[in-house]
């Protein structure tokens, strides 16, 4: 009942508007909508949507787990350790970066810890 009453009020309200005014309003709304879509399409046309990552020509041998890695470092630090050193135990698991060799760690910018010698 409520919807039927609302429908009748809208129908009566639109019926009182001159047909020329209604046509002009529809035309203006359609033109505005078309302009907006065209503007958005133009904004999208300038974007390529693709990007590329450049890899080093000689990637460092980086081990990801303690089973394959021989050297451990913190991603926030500058020193590398052997897994048995006390300094290695203080690095949280989330920050550990494993390397296959001391040379790989040095190539990544890490220096050997003074208090940790080779096993």
Secondary structure, DSSP 8 states (H G I E B T S, - for coil): -HHHHHHHHHHHHHHHS-HHHHHHHHHHHHHHHHHHHHHHHHHHHT----------SS---EE-STTT-SEEEETT-SEEEETTSHHHHTS-GGGEEEESSHHHHHHTT-EE-TT----
